Amino acid sequence: QAMMLISGFLAVLLITVGDDFLNLWLSEAFAAKAAITLQIIAVYSFFQANIVVSYWLVQSTGNTKLIAWISLLGATIYFMSVYFLGKTFGYNGAAAALFGLLVPVPIWFIWLQRHLAYRFGEYLWWLSVTILGVLSLIYALNTMNDYLDNPLLAILADGVLAAGLLLGGLWLLFKPSQLTWFVKRHSA
């Protein structure tokens, strides 16, 4: 759940003010072309970051053959997607092709649910809640950014608000009582 919050935080900032940042850092012309690509990659990175735990769970069981086959299938889908989407939509299509790497990932979750009693339904629930929160935050920040004329001010305001929400969410996940228990246990 913490990984969902952190990856959501990064995706929100890249989607809401990524173009402003590129505009200030490089140039307006580059930002106009690269902003959509950055947003596509941010959404992919959000989903990729949220499957890392399942990957390491499968890895910890020593079932490297399953990981190898899933990776091979994902790579095959990715390369086919790069060819067709890149040919049709250019660099944005190539960025969208990254989602091909995620297509076989449900096989991990099915295997985990069968062999380790992994609660896939609970994962989907938290992922859905996180996506809804991320979309709501993107809408709210974009609405706020429409009123701000200064791109630097938008970057700072979005960063402060998103960081506050991230810290609040992490605090709810790791309440002080849980942290105190952790510190006492590991400091002895």
N, C-alpha and C positions, 0 to 999 in steps of 0.2 A: 504494500500500500504506500509505503514511503517512496518507493521508486516511481510509482504512478504520479505522486505529487511532484516530485523533483522533475521528472521528464515532462510533465504537464506544464510546470513553471517555465522551463526552457522553451517548449514549443509555443506557449502563449507569447513570450517576448519576441521570438523570431517571427511569429506571424503578425503581431500587432505593430512592432516598430523595427523589424528587420530592414525594411526598405528605407526608413529614415536613417538608420545607422549606416547602411551602405551609401546613401546619398551624402551624408556628412563625411564619411571616411574616405570614399573613393570618388565617385562622381554621380551626378544625377542621371546621366545616360546609362552608366553601368547599373545603377539601382533599378532603373526602369526595366531593364532586361533580366536582371538576376533575382529580383524580389520574388517572383512567382516560383522560380526554381528553388530558392531558399525555403519558401513556405512548404513546398512539396516535400523537400528533404526533412524539414522540421516535423511534419506529420509522420513520415516514415520513421524517423528517429524516436518519436514518442512510442510508436507501437513496438519497435525493435527493443527499446529499453525495457518495455514491460514483459518481454518474454525471456529475459536473461535468467530470471530465477528458475523458470521451467527448464531451460537449457542446462543449468548447473545441477538441477535435481536429477535429470537423466544422466548427466556426466558422472555424478557421484555414485550411481549404481554400477558403473563400469560398462554400460551398454554403449560402447563407442560405435558399434556397427549400426545401430539405429540412428545415431547422430550423423554418421557418414552418409547413410542412404538419404536421410532427410536433407542434408546439406547438398548432396549431389542433385536431388530433385529440385531444390530451391534454386541452385545455380543454373540448372537447365532452363527452368522457367524464366529466370532473370535474363539470361543471355538471349533467349527467344524474344522476350519483352523488349529488351534494349534494341534488338534489330528492328522489330516492327514498330514499336512506339517511337524510337529515335528517328527512324526513317520518316514517320508520319508527322511527329510533333517536335522534332529537334531535341534540344537539350532539356526541355521540360518533359518530353516523352521519355528520355533516358532517365531523368530523375524519377518519374512515375514508375519506371520499370523496377525500381528498388522494391516495390511492393510485391513483386514476383517472388522475392526471397522469403516472404511471409506466408505464401500460399500453403506450403506443406506443414507449417508449424502446428496446426491442430492435431497432427499425428502424435506429436510429443505429449500434448495434453491428454489425448485418449490413452496413450501408453501409461502416463503417470496416474491417471484415474484408475486404471485397471490394476496396476502393480503396486502403487504406493498410496492408494486411497486419496489422491490429490483431489481437492474439491474444485473442479473446473467451473461449476455453476457459481460458486462464490467468487472465483476470479473474474468471470464474466460480469457478475453484478458490480464489483468494485471498478472494473474497467469501464462499464457503462456509466456509473456515477461520476467517475473521473472525466470521461469524455463530455458528459453533460455540463459539468462544472467548468471545464476548459472552454467549451463553446460559449457558455454564458459569460465567462470572463473576457473572452475575445470580443464578444459583442459589446460588453460594457466599456472595455478599454478603447475599442474603435470609436464608439459613440463619444467618449471623453476626448479622444484625440482629434475628432472633428472640430471641437471647440478650441483646441489649442493650435495656435498658428505657428508655433516654434517647434521644429522637429526635435531639438535637443531637450526642450521642456517635456515633450511627449515621451521621449526615451526615459528621462528621469522619473516622471510621474508613473509611467507604466512599471518601471523597475521597482520603485518604492512600494506601490500598491501590490504588485504580484509577489514581491519578497515578503511583505507583511502577511499576505494570505498563505504563502508557503510556510512561513514560520508558525503561523497559527495552526495550520493543518498538521505540521510535524509535532507541535506541542500536544495536540489532541491525540495523536497516535502514540506518542511517548510522554505520557503525563509525568509530572515531577515525581509522583510516588513510584512509578516504574523505574525512572532514572535513578532515584535514591537507592532502590533495591539493587540495581545493576552496579552502581558505584561501590556500595558496601560489599557486595559479593566478590567483585574483582579487585578490590584494593587490599584485601586481607592476604 
